[in-house]
Amino acid sequence: MEFSDNLALLRKERGLSQRQAASDLGISQALLSHYEKGLREPRLEFVVKCCDYYGVTADFILGRTSERGGDSSLKALCGRIRELSDFANELLRSNE
């Protein structure tokens, strides 16, 4: 698999929309779509950001290995942060 395939796979595994993932990663939804389709290649800075965001190694996200690696505690922390963010957004919507 290539970067574009792995990027889309990781997002879908987390149940994230392109809009949400793009927002979290600090880019536009259109740019994320181009990365996932392989129409554009990202800069190294974005690859590193994706590795941190999804808790995987650069070798995995670049398609050099099938071993995801990464720190499992980081993955758990990112998941918990996402849950808390979703909860906070729900509270804000219910108070409007």
C-alpha positions in Angstrom: 0.0 0.0 0.0 1.0 3.6 -0.6 0.8 6.7 1.5 -2.6 7.7 0.0 -4.1 4.2 0.7 -2.8 4.1 4.2 -4.0 7.7 5.0 -7.5 6.8 3.9 -7.4 3.5 5.7 -6.4 5.1 9.0 -9.1 7.7 8.8 -11.8 5.2 8.0 -10.7 2.9 10.7 -11.3 5.6 13.2 -14.6 6.4 11.8 -13.6 10.0 10.9 -15.0 12.0 8.0 -12.6 13.8 5.7 -13.8 17.0 7.1 -13.0 16.1 10.7 -9.6 14.6 10.0 -8.7 17.5 7.8 -9.7 20.0 10.5 -7.7 18.0 13.1 -4.7 17.9 10.8 -4.9 21.6 10.0 -5.6 21.3 6.3 -8.6 21.7 4.0 -10.9 18.8 3.2 -10.1 19.2 -0.5 -6.4 18.8 0.2 -6.9 15.7 2.3 -9.0 14.3 -0.5 -6.2 14.9 -3.0 -3.7 13.2 -0.6 -6.0 10.2 -0.2 -6.5 9.9 -3.9 -2.8 10.2 -4.6 -3.3 13.3 -6.7 -0.9 15.4 -4.5 2.1 14.4 -2.4 2.4 15.8 1.1 5.4 17.6 2.5 7.4 15.8 5.2 5.9 18.0 7.9 2.4 16.7 7.1 3.6 13.1 7.0 5.0 13.5 10.5 1.8 15.1 11.7 -0.2 12.2 10.4 2.1 9.7 12.1 1.6 11.5 15.4 -2.2 11.9 14.9 -2.8 8.2 14.0 -0.1 6.8 16.3 1.8 4.9 13.5 5.3 4.9 12.2 6.4 6.8 9.1 7.4 3.5 7.6 3.9 2.2 8.0 2.1 5.3 6.6 4.5 5.5 3.7 3.8 1.9 2.8 7.3 0.6 3.6 6.1 -2.0 6.2 2.8 -3.5 7.3 3.9 -3.1 11.0 2.1 -0.1 12.4 4.4 0.4 15.3 3.8 3.5 17.2 3.2 3.9 20.9 0.0 2.2 22.0 -0.4 4.6 24.9 -0.3 7.5 22.4 -3.1 5.8 20.4 -5.1 5.4 23.5 -4.5 9.1 24.5 -5.5 10.3 21.0 -8.7 8.2 21.2 -9.6 9.6 24.6 -9.0 13.1 23.4 -11.3 12.5 20.4 -14.0 11.2 22.8 -13.7 14.2 25.1 -13.8 16.6 22.1 -16.9 14.9 20.8 -18.6 15.1 24.2 -17.7 18.8 24.6 -19.1 19.5 21.1 -22.3 17.7 22.0 -22.7 19.8 25.2 -22.1 23.0 23.3 -24.7 22.1 20.8 -27.3 21.2 23.4 -26.8 24.5 25.2 -27.4 26.6 22.1 
